[in-house]
């Protein structure tokens, strides 16, 4: 390896050589020469090496210690607070088919552009060479991953979020079978934030199993192993007949029953994903990304790709998220980002207590009424402020989270947000119908945060933003996966946001009852009423469940309002979905068949009952 000892010492070079991996050596040498760091350090799985990264983040100012032991805070630049969708692109060749909605650019010119921005980007800084594993160690799910970064905050975050991988690289049989990620924060200002925001690029090279990201620090753009690796793994899964999904993985544990039933769930933003994964009395394996493979017993098995949570902290309070709130307010290793800090204590929006009227935040020195250069008032903490924590630190961590074979997945849950159409919970008629339901998820925007209130965005499997294959192929592979199993997961859809006269028809905690009904359906304990859009619960079963779970009565009036089938609204939804899918190429025929069949069932129901809103009691 032709790198001077001033940049990489003999000991670090020996760490690389011990891997006996020519491709790793080639990548490290290439980017040391191209990015020109002042120093390069190889980090193994040893506690000494990992402690070095943690301390480096403090020493170079990327993180600051807070009052509570183990807590640190990191601030991204004011204009680097979320995933940069416009500059996140998939690199494609002329023969690669992609859905129209995928942001993409020509591969050769894209590689040339991002490497132009990476050239010399690490001057005066230290390059950290990191090794991680996506999925449990020594597992058929494992994907070794190499990270090169000049950000100790990025490297520290990955220590919390991902499993150690240096020893995994040592034992690899196929020395070229790994993902790799190249990141530089680029030129920094006096606060240590990226300055060349106009040159921010996040390019995913699925052909090279690589991601290049430069001139950014926000984790969603800089942590290659997160949503960027999701795209690489999704591309691989489509070729190998497994699923890479934007899903939580949790264990449902009904009271008084000695069993656990595992569910995955895909929910677009602001549709209840985290709150479902963290329902009281249940256990969590992962909150964001799952790999799902067929098992020898004919069931689906899933693992959490990560070991930690990079979670939105807004509205985490003792009332809404007691488990997470307790973890965030007690000593342990965790990183806050873009919160307000006053006297060494972190504060965030919606935490259930009054915030200080001044402090230090993502803008810098802050006080109430502070405005940015556009005249926009700066909030005390950013609404996308985050926390980074290990799942093992949570009281509700599932004991099988690290099992190399994963856990048997018995149910898929697809959650959407709409105020006037879908019932709170329903079950598909079949796996095929379930794929159709997942591919038809809609998320309704709110006036406060996401745009004009009432607009609905289609989000197939909540994975549309991360697709790197044609949508038709993605849906076809879902169908194929389930049909390859002896016992495919049951498929459910939820909607926690149904309203009447502006008021929610469901309580915030009612989702626990819907989960317990789904869990019981897996074990054939509850009845289902057949409607045009799937099976819904009986009133009698929900009445018993509400009494068991919350010790409260559940009225027939509430049931009727929540579970009535709204024919006209459902027909309009089908029209919206059909119009969008008409724009896509090679959508499989079974999907169009389900649109036709569901439309006919809805029309027949309207003709039979002579009304547009049909009570669930009429279907019973």
Helices and strands as residue ranges (DSSP letters): H 10-17, H 22-35, E 39-42, H 47-59, E 64-65, E 71-74, E 88-92, E 104-106, H 107-118, E 126-134, E 143-149, H 152-161, E 163-164, H 166-170, E 179-184, G 197-199, E 201-205, E 210-214, H 219-222, I 224-228, H 229-240, E 243-245, E 248-252, E 261-267, H 273-277, E 283-286, E 290-294, E 300-304, E 308-312, H 322-328, E 334-337, E 340-342, E 345-347, E 358-361, E 364-367, E 386-390, G 391-393, E 407-416, E 425-427, H 431-438, E 442-444, E 456-458, G 460-462, G 464-466, H 471-483, E 490-495, E 499-500, E 503-504, H 511-522, E 528-531, E 534-537, H 539-550, H 556-563, E 565-566, H 567-582, H 589-609, E 613-614, H 616-619
